[in-house]
Amino acid sequence: MPIGQGLPPAHYTLEIKKYSQLSKAVADRYESAIFKTKNESQECNWRLILYPNGNKKGQGTGHISLYLALDESTYFPNNSWEVYVNFTFFVQDRIKNEYLAIRYDDGAVIRLHSMKRECGIDKLIPLQAFKEPSNGYLVDDSCVFGAEIFVIKPTGKGEAVSIVKVPAQAGNILRWKIANFSNLRDPEYCSSEFNAGGREWRIVICPMGDDKDDKAKGNYLSFYIRLQGSDDIFQSKRKLFAEYKMRVLDHPRIRIDEQRSGCWFSSEMRESGYPCFMSLDDLHKGGYLYGDTLIVEVEFLIVSVVKDQKLAFYFLFLVVLDIYIYLINLE
């Protein structure tokens, strides 16, 4: 959908003086000089191809037709003669001193190669609208067209994530027996590491409540699960999802105090759980301590698995461009 913007095209403008003479010429099209675009991976040589009376071989009758052509002088390493692009054409409104911006196929990305060097818009703008003086496109028999071209940079980076149900087996349940519970004086205690879902974890308890939580401190058993040393998660700023049950067992195992929870673990969120898992009164009076031993368990139900994979192309710039155009529309 065409929109108006105040900024000129970033890459190329084509000013045509004596447009009427061009439209009467024997040649039905005009090719611009070569202009260049460059990003980190590729420098490309381009031309604009203008049909002042429309491309009658296409569907341009009664319209201005405009095309982008990748020039053969463009150098491609390893003879990989192809490029993926997204582009926008412009027509200047000289009365309002702004540009009508028309995105090719609403922002679609196209592949140009040796068998397809050109791509464009048959019906850029109706000739009647183009020649209407009040629109400001054709003033004193001159006009300005332009183009912005974005070459897609291959990154080869990506990831595939699977949410894997963890089998209900002993290896995915950590049971921790904590002896001499009443004599524990440190603010926090950690279990040994154990593996579940291909990751290393620890159980963390605060016997007198988490001292960072005013409600829990001195009143509750605090109970957490902590992800250990997953450099592929922490260094890459990824996240890992886990769903689990956390429980405190009484010794006859008739009653279980259990909570089910889930968390996206990351470098900023390595620990999850409950500062107020169970009140200390219930813990001591409810049969959960036998011989002054506390038994806690964590059972993993789901753990996400993230693997690197190659992606064909990186389209972040399209998101940025959409935001940019949206902001212009708000002005």
QUIWO-V722869 format. One record per pair of residues at least 24 apart in sequence whose C-alpha atoms are under 7 Angstrom apart, sorted by the first residue. I is the first residue (numbers start at 0). GAP is how many residues later the second one is. Records with the same first field share a line. If there is no record, write none. Layout:
# QUIWO-V722869
I->GAP + GAP
This chain:
# QUIWO-V722869
0->101 + 105
1->98 + 99 + 100
2->97 + 98 + 99
3->94 + 95 + 96 + 97
4->93 + 94 + 95 + 96 + 323
5->92 + 93
6->91
7->91
8->81 + 137 + 138 + 139
9->138
10->136 + 137 + 138
11->134 + 135 + 136
12->131 + 132 + 133 + 134
13->130 + 131 + 132
14->128 + 129 + 130
15->126 + 127 + 128
16->124 + 125 + 126
17->123 + 124
18->122 + 123
19->121
22->29 + 30
40->112
43->30
44->25 + 26 + 28 + 29
45->24 + 25
46->24
53->68
54->67
57->64
58->63
59->62 + 63
61->64 + 65
62->60 + 61 + 62 + 63 + 64
63->59 + 60 + 61 + 62 + 63
64->56 + 57 + 58 + 59
65->54 + 55 + 56 + 58
66->51 + 52 + 53 + 54
67->50 + 51 + 52
68->48 + 49 + 50
69->47 + 48
80->32 + 33
81->29 + 30 + 31
82->28 + 29 + 30
83->25 + 26 + 27 + 28 + 67 + 68
84->24 + 25 + 26 + 64 + 65 + 66 + 67
85->24 + 63 + 64 + 65
86->61 + 62 + 63
87->59 + 60 + 61
88->57 + 58 + 59
89->55 + 56 + 57
90->46 + 53 + 54 + 55
91->45 + 52 + 53
92->42 + 43 + 44
93->42 + 43
94->41
151->161 + 162
152->160 + 161
153->158 + 159 + 160
154->158 + 159
155->154 + 155 + 156 + 157
156->152 + 153 + 154
157->150 + 151 + 152 + 153
158->147 + 148 + 149 + 150
159->146 + 147 + 148 + 149
160->143 + 144 + 145 + 146
161->142 + 143 + 144
162->139 + 140 + 141 + 142
163->138 + 139 + 140 + 141
164->136 + 137 + 138
165->31 + 134 + 135 + 136 + 137
171->24 + 127 + 128
172->124 + 125 + 126 + 127
173->123 + 124 + 125
174->120 + 121 + 122 + 123
175->119 + 120 + 121
176->116 + 117 + 118 + 119
177->115 + 116 + 117
178->113 + 114 + 115
179->112 + 113
180->111 + 112 + 113
181->110
195->104
196->106
199->27 + 28
200->24 + 25 + 26 + 27
201->24 + 25
208->66
209->65
212->62
215->59 + 60
218->60 + 61
219->56 + 57 + 58 + 59 + 60
220->55 + 56 + 57 + 58 + 59
221->52 + 53 + 54 + 55
222->50 + 51 + 52 + 54
223->47 + 48 + 49 + 50
224->46 + 47 + 48
225->44 + 45 + 46
226->43 + 44
232->33
233->32 + 33
236->29 + 30
237->28
238->25 + 26 + 27
239->24 + 25 + 26 + 64
240->24 + 62 + 63
241->60 + 61 + 62
242->57 + 58 + 59 + 60
243->54 + 55 + 56 + 57 + 58
244->53 + 54 + 55
245->51 + 52 + 53
246->49 + 50 + 51
247->47 + 48 + 49
248->39 + 46 + 47
249->37 + 38 + 39
250->37 + 39
